[in-house]
Amino acid sequence: MFETNEILVLAMLLSFMAMLFIGIPVAWALAGVSLFFSALAIFGSETFVWDTYFLESSRIYGVMVQRIWGQMSNWILVALPMFVFMGLMLERSGVTEKLMSNFIVLFGRFRGGLALGVVLIGILLAASTGIVGASVVLLAMLSMPIMLREGYNKGFASGVVASAGTLGILIPPSIMLIIMADQRSVSGGNLFMGARIPGLMLGAFYLVYILVAAGLFRNLAPAPKDLPPVTLQLVLSTLWAVMPPLMLIIAVLGSIFLGIATPTEASGVGAFGASLLAALNGRLTWSVIREVGMKTTLTTAFIFGIFLGATLFAVVMRQLGGDEFISDILRGLPFSPGGIVLAILLLTFLAGFFLDWLEISLIILPLVAPVVVALGFDQYWFIILFAVTLQTSFLTPPVGFSLFYLKGVAPPEVTIRDIYKGVIPFVMLQMLAVLCVFYIPDLVLWLPDRLLK
């Protein structure tokens, strides 16, 4: 084991950030920096002599191989491609188009009603897919033209779509929570249960904000004109359109919460259920299967590429004593234990301006979580608190991926300035949710405690 070397640890972190800013892909940046600094640490060791080179190098590289093997053989991560497949297949199933058409007629007759419909559909998509990119693109293509045609403010409409689509990263089944469960070796099912209330609370914050903003500023989200009257047939049709994704949610999350299936097994149920919905809607063709399969493979490969790079990074950082270095810095802050947690969350929020949630989850979380647990805080509570904070990384420029997804499919009259202005209130709502979870831990802990008794 190498002794703590603060200079190498800092240089490693700064080198990684520099490689990101010059445009090197994240996976290659992580792996390249790790291999370079592992060699530098070996040659720079005070005890290094050529006779012990192979002993020194085999020690650190052997740990790398063991960690990579452990990651790739981890059965929990099998859920990752299955949930990705479920989300992409549900996108192709035609379920969302039916939901949107019914919600527009039912909710769109009052101020902000179209935006409310978008958020409600975003919550359903989040609880049945967990794929942020697919949700944002789908909501934007279905709702943005309609909202702009009805006179909605461009920034307001953009903020609604981007934030509603981002709920999928927190509301289970969430890919982010699966990765965090793997990183901290905790139960994915317990994380799913713990995230349920904070995720729905954040969705409720969005709904309340839309109602208040539309009521105070009449030109922000006017009521559509010439809508047909509400009839019993329309209500029943809307309820019928809600049933397929609702049943899929019950099948996936219900099987986990009731202890019938693990998250990995439930992901297979979800993939089958989404395929069944596509078949019932006449959308399950060979071309769709091939397209969904290819996108699932590419998405999974992208995630695992970063996974392996982050694994090498973590191994080298730990061999250099980075864990102790970070722990000493955090413990040396002149704050109470709660203040240290808030400082970590602030660092995470700022990192979200420049890093994606995946890099933050794989690099920062393993470094700070042991410190927080050592301070006496519940690990599940902190992971969910960390996850809620990471919601902001999707909406904060310049690396807010939901903003890029939205700009790519939004009508041409919607500028990136409109999008940036529109998401500011929703980022503030996300920070409000972080404070609520911080000061009210039972928002996370109550449901797992109730269901596990």
C-alpha positions as CSV (number, residue, x, y, z in Angstrom):
1,M,0.0,0.0,0.0
2,F,1.4,3.4,-0.9
3,E,1.6,6.1,1.7
4,T,-0.7,9.1,1.4
5,N,0.7,11.6,-1.2
6,E,-1.4,14.7,-1.3
7,I,0.4,16.2,-4.3
8,L,-0.2,13.1,-6.4
9,V,-3.9,12.9,-5.3
10,L,-4.5,16.6,-6.2
11,A,-2.6,16.3,-9.4
12,M,-4.7,13.2,-10.4
13,L,-8.0,15.1,-9.7
14,L,-6.8,18.2,-11.6
15,S,-5.5,16.1,-14.5
16,F,-8.8,14.4,-14.9
17,M,-10.7,17.7,-14.9
18,A,-8.3,19.1,-17.5
19,M,-8.7,16.2,-19.8
20,L,-12.5,16.6,-19.6
21,F,-12.3,20.3,-20.5
22,I,-10.2,19.6,-23.6
23,G,-12.8,17.2,-24.8
24,I,-11.3,13.7,-24.1
25,P,-14.1,11.1,-23.5
26,V,-14.8,10.5,-19.9
27,A,-14.0,6.7,-19.9
28,W,-10.6,7.3,-21.6
29,A,-9.8,10.2,-19.3
30,L,-10.5,8.1,-16.2
31,A,-8.5,5.1,-17.4
32,G,-5.6,7.1,-18.9
33,V,-5.1,9.3,-15.8
34,S,-5.3,6.2,-13.6
35,L,-2.7,4.2,-15.5
36,F,-0.3,7.2,-15.7
37,F,-0.5,8.0,-12.0
38,S,-0.2,4.4,-11.0
39,A,3.1,4.2,-12.9
40,L,4.2,7.5,-11.5
41,A,3.4,6.4,-8.0
42,I,5.4,3.1,-8.5
43,F,8.5,4.9,-9.9
44,G,8.2,7.7,-7.4
45,S,8.0,5.5,-4.3
46,E,10.8,6.1,-1.8
47,T,11.3,2.4,-1.5
48,F,11.3,1.7,-5.2
49,V,14.2,-0.3,-6.7
50,W,14.2,-2.1,-10.0
51,D,14.4,-5.5,-8.2
52,T,11.0,-4.9,-6.7
53,Y,9.4,-3.3,-9.7
54,F,7.3,-6.3,-10.6
55,L,6.3,-6.8,-7.0
56,E,5.1,-3.1,-6.7
57,S,3.4,-3.1,-10.1
58,S,1.7,-6.5,-9.7
59,R,0.3,-5.3,-6.4
60,I,-1.6,-2.3,-7.8
61,Y,-2.4,-3.8,-11.2
62,G,-3.6,-7.0,-9.6
63,V,-6.0,-5.0,-7.5
64,M,-7.2,-3.3,-10.7
65,V,-7.9,-6.7,-12.4
66,Q,-9.7,-8.0,-9.3
67,R,-11.9,-4.9,-9.1
68,I,-12.8,-5.0,-12.8
69,W,-13.6,-8.7,-12.5
70,G,-15.8,-8.0,-9.4
71,Q,-17.7,-5.2,-11.3
72,M,-18.4,-7.3,-14.4
73,S,-19.5,-10.3,-12.4
74,N,-21.8,-8.3,-10.1
75,W,-25.3,-9.7,-10.6
76,I,-26.9,-6.4,-9.4
77,L,-25.7,-4.7,-12.6
78,V,-27.6,-7.1,-14.7
79,A,-30.6,-4.9,-14.0
80,L,-29.0,-2.0,-15.8
81,P,-29.4,-3.2,-19.4
82,M,-32.8,-4.6,-18.6
83,F,-34.2,-1.3,-17.3
84,V,-32.6,0.5,-20.2
85,F,-34.4,-2.0,-22.6
86,M,-37.7,-1.5,-20.7
87,G,-37.5,2.3,-21.0
88,L,-36.7,2.3,-24.7
89,M,-39.3,-0.3,-25.5
90,L,-42.0,1.5,-23.6
91,E,-41.0,4.6,-25.6
92,R,-41.8,2.7,-28.8
93,S,-45.0,1.1,-27.5
94,G,-47.3,4.0,-28.2
95,V,-48.5,4.3,-24.6
96,T,-47.2,7.8,-24.1
97,E,-48.9,9.2,-27.2
98,K,-52.3,8.0,-25.9
99,L,-51.6,9.4,-22.5
100,M,-50.7,12.8,-23.9
101,S,-53.7,13.1,-26.2
102,N,-56.1,12.3,-23.4
103,F,-54.3,14.5,-20.8
104,I,-54.4,17.5,-23.2
105,V,-58.1,17.3,-23.6
106,L,-58.8,16.6,-19.9
107,F,-56.4,19.0,-18.1
108,G,-55.7,21.5,-20.8
109,R,-58.9,23.5,-20.3
110,F,-57.5,25.7,-17.5
111,R,-54.4,27.9,-17.1
112,G,-51.3,25.7,-16.9
113,G,-53.3,22.6,-17.6
114,L,-51.0,21.4,-20.4
115,A,-48.0,21.9,-18.2
116,L,-49.7,19.9,-15.4
117,G,-50.4,17.1,-17.9
118,V,-46.7,17.1,-19.0
119,V,-45.5,16.7,-15.4
120,L,-48.0,14.0,-14.6
121,I,-47.0,12.0,-17.6
122,G,-43.3,12.7,-16.7
123,I,-44.0,11.1,-13.3
124,L,-45.6,8.0,-14.9
125,L,-42.7,7.7,-17.3
126,A,-40.2,8.1,-14.5
127,A,-41.8,5.3,-12.5
128,S,-41.9,3.0,-15.6
129,T,-38.8,3.8,-17.5
130,G,-36.1,5.6,-15.6
131,I,-34.4,6.8,-18.9
132,V,-34.0,10.6,-18.8
133,G,-33.0,11.1,-22.4
134,A,-35.9,9.1,-23.8
135,S,-38.4,10.9,-21.4
136,V,-37.2,14.4,-22.3
137,V,-37.2,13.8,-26.0
138,L,-40.6,12.1,-26.0
139,L,-42.3,14.8,-23.9
140,A,-40.7,17.6,-26.0
141,M,-41.8,16.1,-29.3
142,L,-45.4,15.5,-28.0
143,S,-46.0,18.6,-25.9
144,M,-43.8,21.5,-27.0
145,P,-45.5,22.2,-30.3
146,I,-48.9,22.1,-28.6
147,M,-47.9,24.4,-25.7
148,L,-46.3,27.0,-28.0
149,R,-49.3,26.9,-30.3
150,E,-51.6,27.7,-27.4
151,G,-49.4,30.7,-26.4
152,Y,-47.3,29.3,-23.6
153,N,-44.1,31.2,-22.7
154,K,-41.2,29.5,-24.4
155,G,-39.0,29.4,-21.3
156,F,-41.8,28.2,-19.1
157,A,-42.7,25.4,-21.5
158,S,-39.0,24.4,-21.8
159,G,-38.5,24.3,-18.1
160,V,-41.6,22.1,-17.6
161,V,-40.5,19.6,-20.2
162,A,-36.8,19.4,-19.1
163,S,-37.7,19.0,-15.4
164,A,-40.5,16.5,-15.9
165,G,-38.3,14.3,-18.0
166,T,-35.5,14.4,-15.5
167,L,-37.7,12.9,-12.7
168,G,-36.8,9.5,-14.1
169,I,-33.3,9.6,-12.6
170,L,-34.7,9.7,-9.1
171,I,-38.1,8.0,-9.1
172,P,-37.6,4.2,-9.1
173,P,-36.8,2.2,-11.1
174,S,-33.7,4.4,-11.4
175,I,-30.5,3.5,-13.2
176,M,-28.7,6.0,-10.9
177,L,-29.9,4.2,-7.8
178,I,-28.8,0.8,-9.1
179,I,-25.3,2.2,-9.7
180,M,-25.2,3.8,-6.3
181,A,-26.3,0.6,-4.7
182,D,-23.4,-1.2,-6.4
183,Q,-20.9,1.4,-5.4
184,R,-21.9,1.3,-1.7
185,S,-22.8,-2.4,-1.6
186,V,-26.3,-1.7,-0.2
187,S,-29.7,-3.0,-1.1
188,G,-31.1,-1.6,-4.3
189,G,-34.6,-2.4,-3.2
190,N,-34.2,-0.3,0.0
191,L,-32.9,2.6,-2.1
192,F,-35.9,2.3,-4.4
193,M,-38.2,2.4,-1.4
194,G,-36.3,5.3,0.1
195,A,-36.4,7.4,-3.1
196,R,-40.2,6.9,-3.7
197,I,-41.4,9.7,-1.4
198,P,-38.7,12.3,-2.3
199,G,-39.2,11.7,-6.0
200,L,-43.0,12.1,-5.7
201,M,-42.5,15.1,-3.5
202,L,-40.3,16.8,-6.1
203,G,-43.0,16.1,-8.7
204,A,-45.6,17.6,-6.4
205,F,-43.4,20.7,-6.1
206,Y,-43.4,21.1,-9.8
207,L,-47.2,20.8,-9.9
208,V,-47.7,23.4,-7.2
209,Y,-45.3,25.8,-8.9
210,I,-47.1,25.5,-12.2
211,L,-50.5,26.2,-10.6
212,V,-49.1,29.3,-8.7
213,A,-47.1,30.7,-11.6
214,A,-49.9,30.2,-14.2
215,G,-52.3,31.9,-11.7
216,L,-50.1,34.9,-11.0
217,F,-48.8,35.5,-14.6
218,R,-51.7,35.1,-17.0
219,N,-49.6,35.2,-20.1
220,L,-47.3,32.5,-18.9
221,A,-49.6,29.5,-19.6
222,P,-53.0,30.5,-21.0
223,A,-55.9,28.1,-21.2
224,P,-56.4,26.5,-24.6
225,K,-59.4,27.3,-26.6
226,D,-62.0,25.2,-28.5
227,L,-61.6,22.1,-26.4
228,P,-64.4,19.5,-26.4
229,P,-66.5,19.3,-23.2
230,V,-65.5,16.8,-20.4
231,T,-67.6,13.7,-20.7
232,L,-67.7,10.4,-18.8
233,Q,-66.3,8.7,-22.0
234,L,-63.3,11.1,-21.9
235,V,-62.6,10.4,-18.2
236,L,-62.8,6.7,-18.7
237,S,-60.6,6.9,-21.8
238,T,-58.0,8.8,-19.9
239,L,-58.1,6.2,-17.0
240,W,-57.8,3.4,-19.5
241,A,-54.7,5.1,-21.1
242,V,-53.1,5.4,-17.6
243,M,-53.6,1.7,-16.8
244,P,-50.8,0.1,-19.0
245,P,-47.9,2.1,-17.5
246,L,-49.6,1.9,-14.0
247,M,-49.7,-1.9,-14.3
248,L,-46.1,-2.0,-15.4
249,I,-45.1,0.1,-12.4
250,I,-47.0,-2.2,-10.0
251,A,-45.4,-5.3,-11.6
252,V,-41.9,-3.9,-11.3
253,L,-41.9,-2.0,-8.1
254,G,-44.6,-4.0,-6.4
255,S,-42.6,-7.2,-6.8
256,I,-39.6,-5.5,-5.2
257,F,-41.4,-3.9,-2.3
258,L,-43.3,-7.0,-1.5
259,G,-40.2,-9.1,-1.5
260,I,-41.3,-11.3,-4.4
261,A,-38.4,-10.3,-6.6
262,T,-35.0,-8.6,-6.4
263,P,-34.4,-5.5,-8.5
264,T,-32.5,-7.6,-11.0
265,E,-35.4,-10.1,-11.4
266,A,-37.9,-7.2,-11.5
267,S,-36.0,-5.6,-14.3
268,G,-36.6,-8.7,-16.4
269,V,-40.3,-8.4,-15.6
270,G,-40.3,-4.8,-16.7
271,A,-38.5,-5.6,-20.0
272,F,-41.1,-8.3,-20.7
273,G,-44.0,-6.1,-19.7
274,A,-42.8,-3.2,-21.9
275,S,-42.4,-5.6,-24.9
276,L,-45.9,-7.0,-24.2
277,L,-47.4,-3.5,-24.2
278,A,-45.7,-2.8,-27.5
279,A,-47.1,-6.0,-28.9
280,L,-50.6,-5.2,-27.7
281,N,-50.4,-1.8,-29.5
282,G,-49.1,-3.4,-32.7
283,R,-45.7,-1.8,-32.4
284,L,-43.5,-4.9,-31.7
285,T,-41.9,-5.3,-35.1
286,W,-38.5,-6.8,-35.9
287,S,-37.2,-3.3,-36.8
288,V,-38.3,-2.0,-33.4
289,I,-36.7,-4.9,-31.6
290,R,-33.5,-4.4,-33.5
291,E,-33.4,-0.6,-32.9
292,V,-34.2,-1.0,-29.1
293,G,-31.6,-3.8,-28.8
294,M,-28.9,-1.7,-30.5
295,K,-29.6,1.4,-28.4
296,T,-29.7,-0.7,-25.2
297,T,-26.3,-2.2,-26.2
298,L,-24.8,1.2,-26.9
299,T,-26.1,2.8,-23.8
300,T,-25.0,-0.1,-21.6
301,A,-21.5,-0.1,-23.2
302,F,-21.2,3.6,-22.6
303,I,-22.1,3.3,-19.0
304,F,-19.8,0.3,-18.4
305,G,-17.0,2.0,-20.2
306,I,-17.2,4.8,-17.6
307,F,-17.7,2.2,-14.9
308,L,-14.4,0.5,-15.7
309,G,-12.5,3.8,-16.0
310,A,-13.9,4.9,-12.7
311,T,-13.0,1.6,-11.1
312,L,-9.3,2.1,-12.1
313,F,-9.5,5.7,-10.9
314,A,-10.8,4.6,-7.5
315,V,-8.2,1.9,-7.1
316,V,-5.3,4.2,-7.8
317,M,-6.8,7.0,-5.7
318,R,-7.1,4.5,-2.8
319,Q,-3.6,3.2,-3.3
320,L,-2.3,6.8,-3.1
321,G,-4.2,7.4,0.1
322,G,-6.9,9.5,-1.5
323,D,-9.6,8.2,0.9
324,E,-7.7,9.4,3.9
325,F,-6.8,12.6,2.3
326,I,-10.4,13.5,1.4
327,S,-11.5,12.3,4.9
328,D,-9.0,14.5,6.6
329,I,-10.1,17.5,4.6
330,L,-13.7,17.0,5.3
331,R,-13.2,16.3,9.0
332,G,-11.0,19.4,9.2
333,L,-13.8,21.7,8.1
334,P,-14.8,24.1,10.9
335,F,-18.4,22.8,10.7
336,S,-20.7,20.5,12.7
337,P,-21.4,17.1,11.2
338,G,-24.5,18.5,9.5
339,G,-22.5,21.3,8.1
340,I,-20.0,18.9,6.6
341,V,-22.9,17.1,4.9
342,L,-24.1,20.4,3.5
343,A,-20.6,21.2,2.3
344,I,-20.5,17.9,0.5
345,L,-23.9,18.6,-1.1
346,L,-22.7,22.1,-2.2
347,L,-19.6,20.5,-3.8
348,T,-21.9,18.0,-5.6
349,F,-24.1,20.7,-6.8
350,L,-21.2,22.7,-8.2
351,A,-19.7,19.6,-9.7
352,G,-23.0,19.1,-11.6
353,F,-22.3,22.2,-13.7
354,F,-19.3,20.4,-15.2
355,L,-19.7,16.6,-14.7
356,D,-22.4,14.2,-15.5
357,W,-24.3,12.3,-12.7
358,L,-22.5,9.1,-13.7
359,E,-19.0,10.5,-13.1
360,I,-20.1,12.1,-9.8
361,S,-21.7,8.9,-8.6
362,L,-18.7,6.8,-9.5
363,I,-15.9,9.2,-8.3
364,I,-17.3,11.5,-5.6
365,L,-19.8,9.3,-3.8
366,P,-17.3,6.5,-2.9
367,L,-15.0,9.2,-1.4
368,V,-17.5,11.1,0.7
369,A,-20.0,8.4,1.8
370,P,-17.7,6.7,4.3
371,V,-17.0,10.0,5.9
372,V,-20.7,10.8,6.3
373,V,-21.4,7.3,7.7
374,A,-18.5,7.7,10.2
375,L,-20.1,11.0,11.3
376,G,-23.1,8.9,12.4
377,F,-25.6,9.5,9.6
378,D,-27.7,6.8,8.0
379,Q,-26.1,5.6,4.7
380,Y,-29.4,5.1,2.9
381,W,-30.5,8.6,3.8
382,F,-27.3,10.2,2.6
383,I,-27.3,8.2,-0.7
384,I,-30.9,9.4,-1.5
385,L,-29.9,13.0,-0.4
386,F,-26.9,12.8,-2.7
387,A,-29.2,11.5,-5.5
388,V,-31.7,14.3,-5.1
389,T,-28.8,16.8,-5.3
390,L,-27.6,15.1,-8.5
391,Q,-31.0,15.9,-10.1
392,T,-29.7,19.4,-10.6
393,S,-26.8,18.2,-12.8
394,F,-29.3,17.5,-15.6
395,L,-30.6,21.1,-15.6
396,T,-27.5,23.2,-14.9
397,P,-25.4,24.5,-17.8
398,P,-23.0,23.9,-19.4
399,V,-23.2,20.1,-19.0
400,G,-27.0,19.8,-18.3
401,F,-27.9,16.8,-20.6
402,S,-31.6,17.4,-20.4
403,L,-31.0,20.8,-21.8
404,F,-29.2,19.3,-24.8
405,Y,-31.8,16.6,-25.3
406,L,-34.5,19.3,-25.3
407,K,-32.7,21.7,-27.6
408,G,-32.1,18.9,-30.1
409,V,-35.9,18.3,-30.6
410,A,-37.5,21.6,-29.6
411,P,-39.1,23.8,-32.3
412,P,-36.6,26.1,-33.9
413,E,-38.0,29.3,-32.3
414,V,-37.0,28.0,-28.9
415,T,-33.4,29.2,-28.2
416,I,-30.9,27.9,-25.7
417,R,-31.4,31.1,-23.8
418,D,-35.1,30.4,-23.4
419,I,-34.3,26.9,-22.1
420,Y,-31.7,28.2,-19.6
421,K,-34.1,30.8,-18.3
422,G,-37.0,28.3,-18.0
423,V,-35.1,25.8,-15.9
424,I,-34.0,28.2,-13.2
425,P,-37.2,27.9,-11.1
426,F,-37.1,24.1,-11.3
427,V,-33.5,24.0,-10.2
428,M,-34.5,26.1,-7.2
429,L,-37.3,23.6,-6.5
430,Q,-34.8,20.8,-6.6
431,M,-32.7,22.6,-4.0
432,L,-35.8,23.0,-1.9
433,A,-36.3,19.2,-2.1
434,V,-32.7,18.7,-1.0
435,L,-33.3,20.8,2.1
436,C,-36.5,19.0,2.9
437,V,-34.8,15.6,2.7
438,F,-31.9,17.0,4.8
439,Y,-34.0,18.3,7.6
440,I,-36.7,15.5,7.4
441,P,-34.8,12.2,7.2
442,D,-38.1,10.3,7.5
443,L,-39.0,11.3,4.0
444,V,-36.4,8.6,3.0
445,L,-36.4,6.3,6.0
446,W,-40.2,6.0,6.8
447,L,-41.2,3.7,3.8
448,P,-38.3,1.2,4.1
449,D,-38.9,1.0,7.9
450,R,-42.6,0.4,7.4
451,L,-42.3,-2.2,4.7
452,L,-39.4,-4.1,6.3
453,K,-41.1,-4.5,9.7
